[in-house]
Amino acid sequence: MVKIHRFCRRRHWLWPTETQLKAHFKQRFPLHSQTVQAIIEKFCATIDGVRTKRKHGDKQVRYPWRFRRYFNPIFKGQALKIQGQHLLLPSGRGREPIRVHLPEAMPTGRVVQAELGFGALYLTITHELAEPVLPESGKAGGLDIGVIHLGMVCDGEEAVAVSGRGLRSVKQGRAKVQATLRKKRARTKPGSRRRKRLNRARYRTSQKVKRVIRNALHHAANQIVEFCLAYGITILYVGDLGTLNDKKRHRRSRRTNQEVGTWEFGRFEQYLEYKLRRHGIQLIQISEAYTSQTCPHCGHLNKVAGRTYHCRACDYRAHRDGIGAVNILNKGMYSGEIRPGEFLVPQRITYRRPVPLKRALRRRCG
Ligand SMILES: [Zn+2]
């Protein structure tokens, strides 16, 4: 597909369509027809993605060009069969299916897709949830998403901060390991066994870090949901990430920007959204502008330095972490306006970690 597409592209011919590719590659491989189709669909989706990105001026993005020796085959739902503890992956008419032993503890739901990797099988499972019952209290909370605290929730009386430090250190660890690997790799010859080994090591650590981060984000989101349930919050206001990308970006130091990519906040919010929805809690985005500067007591704007927030107008002092969450709650309650004196930072803030730091990872990476 890469070859055909490049051939047509370079000659300014019409690009092959999905239907044409499907017709062309039909019955050419010892694979199930739907597997071939799924790979073609994936390829076409990539082409579309690159095309739109390039249209929007990003000329750095390339169309698929790399020759890939291996590609994970995808097996679609209708063709998958479960036989006792085994999942049967069809490999086309007249060929024996691949049998994969499933773990004892499987999540409930229907397997809709399976992707076969090296020593790993990735399953996509759908699980329809019943419509959640809306709690009655109608209480609101504010959530501030940030780097030092991944999430900080407050309902006006209680507050919980979920630390983001663990995540940061994991990422720093990765950067270090990748730097050493890169150095070692530079001394090897292309195609040598040593280089291949180093490439694999790099892939392995990056994949592991990805999983650790995903896990931490899920746990952090769960802790915020727990807080909402414990205090009967039914509406959670969150600062929109749009402003975080543009405005907070240059305010933060360059180093911080490198440490935690903004896409992770987006993912964190996605996780939160669906986890909250299960319990009938709404997540509403509001503008984050000035929420970290405004004094919740008198409304004065202050520049913040250090860990404590101090208002020059009314001498109000509070832990800096809480200010954002309290003001977001305030803004949400009064349609975008921060009303002074309505919500103050709680005296007690509970600090939590998403997950205990994995020593195993640190050892391996360090
Ligand atoms: Zn003040």
Residues whose N, C-alpha, C, O or C-beta is under 5 A from the ligand:
A	BS01	ZN	C295 H297 C298 G299 H300 C311 A313 C314 D315 Y316
